[in-house]
Amino acid sequence: MGGVVPGWVCWLSDVVKSTLDQEIISLPRDAVSDDETRYPVDEPSMRAFLETFFTRHLFQLQRSLAEYIASPDLQKTLRFGPLRLLDIGSGPALASLAILDLIHRMMLSANPRTRIWPFRMVHVLNDTSSVCLATGKRMLTAYHRLARTDGLTLHNDRILTMSAAFPRNMQQVQRLASFLGGYDIIILSYVVSPLIDDCGLQDLVAAVELLGRLCSGHGRVLIVQDRFQESIVQRLAHMLNAECQEQTITQEIYPPRGENERYTYTYYDCLHMPWGNRLLRRGLPSAVHQMRQLHLAGSA
């Protein structure tokens, strides 16, 4: 990640790049289908996913969460900890790595007197693919090891996994929320379309609303989907009384030879504050309005 920068031109941090390169090298290369690349089912398709989609999705999640990560609500959570993350359709712990790295970049750029360091996280990874869960755990462990080598002092995060499909695993999600004291961030990244195909839009809305009740008082639910699913995200956001936004980021690529290359990506997100929407129904300012008043605490 390049960090929080004007125009959102992004590049990978050294720790993420080393973590990603180390994992890719350890996996076998073989021909895989487009569907297997998007939804890895074995080690060759996981390698293809990491090479094709990992970096782009990491930047999108960081772009969508930057304001919340820098907000007083999240800073308070980090101070008293732990930060509790539920990642539905986690793949190789992509959201966990995006958030962990984003917080590290912001902490390193913050005033040392106000820096919250070290902080603690609980990662709850939910995916039906065993290779995704295994890869995610390895990459989180590798990130921590490499970060310590890079001079960062980190707590050993807790990594919990669930392999049952959402929303059929809702009882397990609820029990864990009760044990942890709620979730501070819930991510549904690139899973909305297959979930609607599986359970229907109305049932998905009901499931996401139930997830909202499992959030902490300042928690957020983030939905991210590519530009080809704009109408689905807009409908889902409308039914949740939330806002769907178009986001654009530019990724810098450094090929072995020649000029640096830049690629611009458009995607859609919905950052939903469940408790804020309840306040909205009582006539208080909306969560979206409150988010717009926040300023970034620093840049990396």
Sine and cosine of phi, psi and omega as CSV:
sin_phi,cos_phi,sin_psi,cos_psi,sin_omega,cos_omega
0.00,0.00,0.66,-0.75,0.10,-1.00
-0.98,0.22,-0.46,0.89,-0.02,-1.00
0.91,-0.42,-0.25,-0.97,0.00,-1.00
-1.00,-0.02,0.99,-0.16,-0.12,-0.99
-0.74,-0.67,0.48,-0.88,0.02,-1.00
-0.85,0.53,0.69,-0.72,0.03,-1.00
0.99,0.15,-0.17,0.99,0.03,-1.00
0.80,0.61,0.82,0.57,0.25,-0.97
-1.00,0.02,0.84,-0.54,-0.24,-0.97
-0.88,-0.47,0.53,-0.85,0.15,-0.99
-0.55,-0.84,0.33,-0.94,-0.09,-1.00
-0.98,0.20,0.62,-0.78,0.16,-0.99
-0.93,0.36,0.36,-0.93,-0.03,-1.00
-0.87,0.49,-0.62,0.78,-0.04,-1.00
-0.93,0.38,-0.70,0.71,0.03,-1.00
-0.90,0.43,-0.69,0.73,-0.01,-1.00
-0.87,0.49,-0.70,0.72,0.01,-1.00
-0.91,0.42,-0.65,0.76,0.04,-1.00
-0.88,0.48,-0.72,0.69,-0.02,-1.00
-0.92,0.40,-0.74,0.68,-0.02,-1.00
-0.87,0.48,-0.67,0.74,-0.02,-1.00
-0.88,0.48,-0.66,0.75,-0.01,-1.00
-0.95,0.32,-0.67,0.75,0.00,-1.00
-0.87,0.48,-0.70,0.71,-0.02,-1.00
-0.88,0.47,-0.52,0.85,-0.06,-1.00
-0.98,0.20,-0.20,0.98,-0.08,-1.00
-0.98,-0.20,0.55,-0.84,0.00,-1.00
-0.97,0.26,0.51,-0.86,0.05,-1.00
-0.99,-0.17,0.73,-0.69,0.04,-1.00
-0.36,-0.93,0.29,-0.96,0.02,-1.00
-0.95,0.32,0.75,-0.66,0.02,-1.00
-0.71,-0.71,0.33,-0.94,0.00,-1.00
-0.99,0.17,0.21,-0.98,0.04,-1.00
-0.88,0.47,-0.67,0.74,0.00,-1.00
-0.90,0.44,-0.66,0.76,0.02,-1.00
-0.92,0.39,-0.52,0.85,0.05,-1.00
-0.92,0.39,-0.63,0.77,0.00,-1.00
-0.97,0.24,-0.57,0.82,-0.03,-1.00
-0.78,-0.63,0.99,0.11,-0.13,-0.99
-0.86,0.51,0.66,-0.75,0.01,-1.00
-0.84,-0.55,-0.20,0.98,0.03,-1.00
-0.46,-0.89,-0.04,-1.00,-0.10,-1.00
-0.92,0.40,-0.68,0.74,0.05,-1.00
-0.88,0.47,-0.65,0.76,0.02,-1.00
-0.95,0.31,-0.48,0.88,0.10,-0.99
-0.91,0.41,-0.68,0.73,0.05,-1.00
-0.86,0.51,-0.69,0.72,0.01,-1.00
-0.88,0.47,-0.64,0.77,0.03,-1.00
-0.90,0.44,-0.72,0.69,-0.03,-1.00
-0.88,0.47,-0.63,0.78,-0.01,-1.00
-0.96,0.29,-0.53,0.85,-0.15,-0.99
-0.99,-0.12,-0.71,0.70,-0.21,-0.98
-0.90,-0.44,-0.35,0.94,-0.16,-0.99
-0.82,0.57,-0.80,0.60,-0.10,-0.99
-0.89,0.45,-0.71,0.71,-0.02,-1.00
-0.87,0.49,-0.72,0.70,-0.01,-1.00
-0.93,0.38,-0.59,0.81,0.05,-1.00
-0.86,0.51,-0.73,0.68,0.00,-1.00
-0.89,0.45,-0.64,0.77,-0.01,-1.00
-0.89,0.46,-0.71,0.71,0.02,-1.00
-0.90,0.44,-0.65,0.76,0.02,-1.00
-0.92,0.40,-0.64,0.77,0.04,-1.00
-0.88,0.47,-0.67,0.74,-0.07,-1.00
-0.96,0.29,-0.45,0.89,-0.10,-1.00
-0.97,-0.23,-0.07,1.00,-0.14,-0.99
-0.84,0.54,-0.72,0.69,-0.03,-1.00
-0.91,0.42,-0.65,0.76,0.01,-1.00
-0.92,0.38,-0.68,0.74,0.01,-1.00
-0.86,0.50,-0.57,0.82,-0.02,-1.00
-1.00,0.05,-0.04,1.00,-0.11,-0.99
-0.98,0.19,0.37,-0.93,0.08,-1.00
-0.84,0.53,-0.57,0.82,0.01,-1.00
-0.85,0.52,-0.76,0.65,-0.04,-1.00
-0.95,0.30,-0.59,0.81,0.03,-1.00
-0.88,0.47,-0.61,0.80,0.05,-1.00
-0.91,0.41,-0.66,0.75,0.03,-1.00
-0.88,0.48,-0.69,0.72,0.01,-1.00
-0.89,0.45,-0.59,0.81,-0.05,-1.00
-0.92,0.39,-0.65,0.76,-0.05,-1.00
-0.99,-0.14,-0.38,0.92,0.15,-0.99
0.70,0.72,0.12,-0.99,-0.09,1.00
-0.99,0.13,0.28,-0.96,0.15,-0.99
-0.99,0.15,0.84,-0.54,-0.11,-0.99
-0.96,-0.29,0.90,-0.44,-0.09,-1.00
-0.91,-0.42,0.77,-0.64,0.15,-0.99
-0.92,-0.38,0.88,-0.47,-0.04,-1.00
-0.91,-0.42,0.96,-0.27,-0.04,-1.00
-1.00,-0.02,0.82,-0.58,-0.15,-0.99
0.95,0.32,0.75,0.66,-0.23,-0.97
-0.92,0.38,-0.41,0.91,-0.13,-0.99
0.84,0.54,-0.61,-0.79,-0.02,-1.00
-0.99,0.10,0.80,0.60,0.03,-1.00
0.83,0.56,0.63,0.78,-0.12,-0.99
-0.90,0.44,-0.73,0.69,-0.01,-1.00
-0.91,0.41,-0.64,0.77,0.02,-1.00
-0.87,0.50,-0.71,0.70,0.01,-1.00
-0.92,0.40,-0.62,0.78,0.02,-1.00
-0.89,0.46,-0.72,0.70,-0.03,-1.00
-0.94,0.34,-0.71,0.71,0.01,-1.00
-0.84,0.54,-0.72,0.69,-0.02,-1.00
-0.93,0.36,-0.63,0.78,0.01,-1.00
-0.89,0.46,-0.68,0.73,0.03,-1.00
-0.90,0.44,-0.68,0.73,0.02,-1.00
-0.86,0.51,-0.72,0.70,-0.01,-1.00
-0.88,0.48,-0.68,0.74,-0.03,-1.00
-0.93,0.36,-0.62,0.78,0.00,-1.00
-0.91,0.42,-0.66,0.76,-0.02,-1.00
-0.92,0.40,-0.46,0.89,0.00,-1.00
-1.00,-0.02,-0.12,0.99,-0.05,-1.00
-0.99,0.17,0.29,-0.96,0.10,-1.00
-0.87,0.50,0.80,-0.60,-0.02,-1.00
-0.82,0.58,-0.47,0.88,-0.01,-1.00
-0.95,0.32,-0.44,0.90,-0.03,-1.00
-0.95,-0.33,0.01,1.00,-0.06,-1.00
-0.93,0.37,0.73,-0.68,0.05,-1.00
-1.00,-0.10,0.97,-0.22,-0.17,-0.99
-0.42,-0.91,0.73,-0.68,-0.13,0.99
-0.98,0.17,0.30,-0.95,0.03,-1.00
-0.90,-0.44,0.20,-0.98,-0.06,-1.00
-0.85,-0.52,0.55,-0.83,0.04,-1.00
-0.70,-0.71,0.52,-0.85,0.19,-0.98
-0.89,-0.45,0.88,-0.47,-0.01,-1.00
-0.98,-0.19,0.87,-0.49,0.09,-1.00
-0.95,-0.32,0.95,-0.30,-0.06,-1.00
-0.99,-0.16,0.82,-0.58,0.01,-1.00
-0.85,-0.53,0.91,-0.41,0.04,-1.00
-0.39,-0.92,0.56,-0.83,0.00,-1.00
-0.99,0.13,-0.19,0.98,-0.02,-1.00
-1.00,-0.04,0.86,-0.51,0.00,-1.00
-0.92,0.39,-0.53,0.85,0.01,-1.00
-0.93,0.36,-0.54,0.84,0.06,-1.00
-0.91,0.41,-0.73,0.69,-0.02,-1.00
-0.91,0.42,-0.68,0.74,0.00,-1.00
-0.91,0.42,-0.67,0.74,0.01,-1.00
-0.91,0.41,-0.66,0.75,0.01,-1.00
-0.87,0.50,-0.69,0.72,0.02,-1.00
-0.90,0.44,-0.66,0.75,0.02,-1.00
-0.89,0.45,-0.68,0.73,-0.07,-1.00
-0.94,0.35,-0.61,0.80,0.07,-1.00
-0.90,0.43,-0.67,0.74,0.04,-1.00
-0.89,0.45,-0.68,0.73,0.01,-1.00
-0.91,0.42,-0.64,0.77,0.01,-1.00
-0.86,0.52,-0.72,0.69,0.00,-1.00
-0.88,0.48,-0.68,0.74,-0.01,-1.00
-0.90,0.43,-0.71,0.71,-0.02,-1.00
-0.94,0.35,-0.57,0.82,0.03,-1.00
-0.91,0.42,-0.63,0.77,0.04,-1.00
-0.90,0.43,-0.64,0.77,0.06,-1.00
-0.89,0.46,-0.52,0.85,-0.01,-1.00
-0.99,0.14,0.03,1.00,0.07,-1.00
0.99,-0.13,0.13,0.99,0.00,-1.00
-1.00,-0.07,0.69,-0.73,0.02,-1.00
-0.99,-0.15,0.90,-0.44,-0.10,-1.00
-0.83,-0.56,0.53,-0.85,0.23,-0.97
-0.96,0.27,0.40,-0.92,0.14,-0.99
-0.98,0.20,0.96,-0.30,-0.04,-1.00
-0.93,0.38,0.47,-0.88,0.11,-0.99
-1.00,0.02,0.73,-0.68,0.01,-1.00
-0.87,-0.50,0.91,-0.41,0.01,-1.00
-0.91,-0.42,0.57,-0.82,-0.04,-1.00
-0.79,-0.61,0.52,-0.85,0.11,-0.99
-0.72,-0.69,0.79,-0.61,-0.05,-1.00
-0.97,-0.22,-0.16,0.99,0.03,-1.00
-0.96,0.27,0.57,-0.82,-0.09,-1.00
-0.96,0.30,0.62,-0.78,0.13,-0.99
-0.99,0.15,0.63,-0.78,0.06,1.00
-1.00,-0.08,0.21,0.98,-0.01,-1.00
-0.93,0.36,-0.25,0.97,0.02,-1.00
-1.00,-0.09,0.32,0.95,-0.14,-0.99
-0.86,0.51,-0.60,0.80,0.02,-1.00
-0.88,0.47,-0.66,0.75,0.05,-1.00
-0.91,0.42,-0.66,0.75,0.04,-1.00
-0.88,0.48,-0.65,0.76,0.01,-1.00
-0.92,0.38,-0.69,0.72,0.00,-1.00
-0.88,0.47,-0.66,0.75,0.00,-1.00
-0.93,0.36,-0.60,0.80,0.07,-1.00
-0.88,0.48,-0.65,0.76,0.03,-1.00
-0.90,0.44,-0.64,0.76,0.00,-1.00
-0.93,0.38,-0.65,0.76,-0.07,-1.00
-0.99,0.10,-0.33,0.95,-0.09,-1.00
1.00,-0.02,0.40,0.92,0.01,-1.00
0.98,-0.19,0.15,-0.99,0.02,-1.00
-0.93,-0.37,0.60,-0.80,0.03,-1.00
-1.00,-0.06,-0.50,0.87,0.06,-1.00
-0.63,-0.78,0.78,-0.62,0.10,-0.99
-0.87,-0.50,0.79,-0.61,-0.08,-1.00
-0.90,-0.43,0.74,-0.67,0.22,-0.98
-0.82,-0.57,1.00,-0.07,-0.10,-1.00
-0.94,-0.33,0.90,-0.45,0.04,-1.00
0.86,0.51,0.56,0.83,0.06,-1.00
-0.84,-0.55,-0.12,0.99,-0.08,-1.00
-0.88,0.48,-0.73,0.68,-0.06,-1.00
-0.89,0.46,-0.77,0.64,0.05,-1.00
-0.91,0.42,-0.52,0.85,0.03,-1.00
-0.93,0.37,-0.63,0.78,0.04,-1.00
-0.92,0.40,-0.65,0.76,0.06,-1.00
-0.87,0.49,-0.55,0.83,-0.09,-1.00
-0.99,0.13,-0.71,0.71,-0.14,-0.99
-0.84,-0.54,-0.17,0.98,0.00,-1.00
1.00,-0.06,0.43,-0.90,-0.08,-1.00
-0.91,0.42,-0.69,0.72,-0.05,-1.00
-0.88,0.47,-0.70,0.72,0.01,-1.00
-0.92,0.38,-0.57,0.82,0.03,-1.00
-0.92,0.40,-0.66,0.75,0.05,-1.00
-0.87,0.50,-0.71,0.71,0.02,-1.00
-0.88,0.48,-0.64,0.77,0.00,-1.00
-0.92,0.39,-0.67,0.74,0.01,-1.00
-0.92,0.38,-0.61,0.79,0.07,-1.00
-0.89,0.46,-0.62,0.79,0.05,-1.00
-0.92,0.39,-0.63,0.78,0.09,-1.00
-0.85,0.53,-0.63,0.78,0.00,-1.00
-0.86,0.50,-0.56,0.83,0.01,-1.00
-0.95,0.30,-0.26,0.97,0.02,-1.00
-1.00,-0.06,0.01,1.00,0.01,-1.00
-0.99,0.17,0.44,-0.90,0.17,-0.99
-0.92,0.38,0.13,-0.99,-0.08,-1.00
-0.85,0.53,-0.51,0.86,0.01,-1.00
-0.93,-0.37,0.32,0.95,-0.08,-1.00
-0.95,0.32,0.27,-0.96,0.02,-1.00
-0.73,-0.68,0.50,-0.87,0.17,-0.98
-0.90,-0.44,0.86,-0.52,-0.01,-1.00
-0.94,-0.34,0.78,-0.62,0.09,-1.00
-0.91,-0.42,0.80,-0.60,-0.01,-1.00
-0.79,-0.61,0.71,-0.71,0.01,-1.00
-0.50,-0.87,0.44,-0.90,-0.04,-1.00
-0.95,0.30,0.17,-0.98,-0.11,-0.99
-0.91,0.42,-0.30,0.95,-0.01,-1.00
-0.98,0.21,-0.19,0.98,-0.01,-1.00
-0.92,-0.40,0.49,0.87,-0.06,-1.00
-0.83,0.56,-0.73,0.68,-0.08,-1.00
-0.90,0.44,-0.61,0.80,0.00,-1.00
-0.91,0.42,-0.72,0.69,-0.02,-1.00
-0.91,0.41,-0.63,0.77,0.02,-1.00
-0.89,0.45,-0.70,0.72,0.02,-1.00
-0.90,0.44,-0.69,0.72,0.01,-1.00
-0.89,0.45,-0.70,0.72,0.01,-1.00
-0.89,0.46,-0.68,0.74,0.00,-1.00
-0.88,0.48,-0.68,0.74,-0.02,-1.00
-0.94,0.34,-0.36,0.93,0.05,-1.00
-1.00,-0.05,0.03,1.00,-0.05,-1.00
0.86,0.51,0.65,0.76,0.00,-1.00
-0.83,-0.56,-0.06,-1.00,-0.08,-1.00
-0.89,-0.46,0.73,-0.68,0.09,-1.00
-0.99,-0.14,0.73,-0.68,-0.03,-1.00
-0.81,-0.59,0.58,-0.82,0.15,-0.99
-1.00,0.06,0.76,-0.65,0.01,-1.00
-0.85,-0.52,0.56,-0.83,0.03,-1.00
-0.74,-0.67,0.75,-0.66,0.08,-1.00
-0.75,-0.67,0.41,-0.91,0.04,-1.00
-0.87,-0.49,0.80,-0.60,-0.04,-1.00
-0.97,-0.26,0.77,-0.64,0.06,-1.00
-1.00,0.00,0.76,-0.66,0.04,-1.00
-0.91,-0.42,0.72,-0.70,0.01,-1.00
-0.93,-0.37,1.00,-0.01,-0.01,-1.00
-0.95,0.33,0.32,-0.95,0.00,-1.00
-0.84,0.55,-0.58,0.82,0.00,-1.00
-0.73,-0.69,0.41,-0.91,0.10,-1.00
1.00,-0.01,-0.12,-0.99,-0.04,-1.00
-0.96,0.29,0.45,-0.89,0.13,-0.99
-0.88,0.48,0.58,-0.82,-0.03,-1.00
-0.90,-0.43,0.55,-0.83,0.03,-1.00
-0.82,-0.57,0.69,-0.72,0.04,-1.00
-0.82,-0.58,0.74,-0.68,-0.01,-1.00
-0.96,-0.29,0.74,-0.67,-0.05,-1.00
-0.85,-0.52,0.65,-0.76,0.11,-0.99
-0.92,-0.39,0.68,-0.73,0.06,-1.00
-0.53,-0.85,0.07,-1.00,-0.03,-1.00
-0.82,-0.57,0.62,-0.78,0.05,-1.00
-0.68,-0.73,0.32,-0.95,0.07,-1.00
-0.67,-0.74,0.95,-0.31,0.04,-1.00
-0.99,-0.16,0.96,-0.27,-0.20,-0.98
-0.97,-0.26,0.81,-0.59,0.07,-1.00
-0.95,-0.30,1.00,-0.08,-0.13,-0.99
-0.83,0.55,-0.73,0.69,-0.02,-1.00
-0.93,0.36,-0.51,0.86,0.05,-1.00
-0.91,0.41,-0.60,0.80,0.03,-1.00
-0.93,0.38,-0.51,0.86,0.08,-1.00
-0.93,0.38,-0.62,0.79,0.06,-1.00
-0.91,0.41,-0.59,0.81,0.01,-1.00
-0.85,0.52,-0.62,0.79,-0.02,-1.00
-0.94,0.34,-0.23,0.97,0.08,-1.00
-0.99,-0.12,0.07,1.00,0.09,-1.00
0.99,-0.12,0.14,0.99,0.02,-1.00
-1.00,0.00,0.25,-0.97,-0.04,-1.00
-0.85,0.52,0.55,-0.83,-0.04,-1.00
-0.95,0.31,0.37,-0.93,0.03,-1.00
-0.89,0.45,-0.59,0.81,0.00,-1.00
-0.88,0.47,-0.68,0.73,0.02,-1.00
-0.89,0.46,-0.68,0.73,0.00,-1.00
-0.88,0.47,-0.66,0.75,0.00,-1.00
-0.88,0.47,-0.60,0.80,-0.03,-1.00
-0.93,0.36,-0.33,0.94,0.01,-1.00
-1.00,0.10,-0.17,0.98,-0.06,-1.00
-0.98,0.18,0.54,-0.84,0.06,-1.00
-0.87,-0.49,0.52,-0.85,-0.02,-1.00
-0.93,0.37,0.67,-0.74,-0.05,-1.00
-0.98,0.20,-0.32,0.95,-0.02,-1.00
-0.03,-1.00,0.06,-1.00,0.04,-1.00
-0.76,-0.65,0.42,-0.91,-0.04,-1.00
-0.94,-0.35,0.00,0.00,0.00,0.00
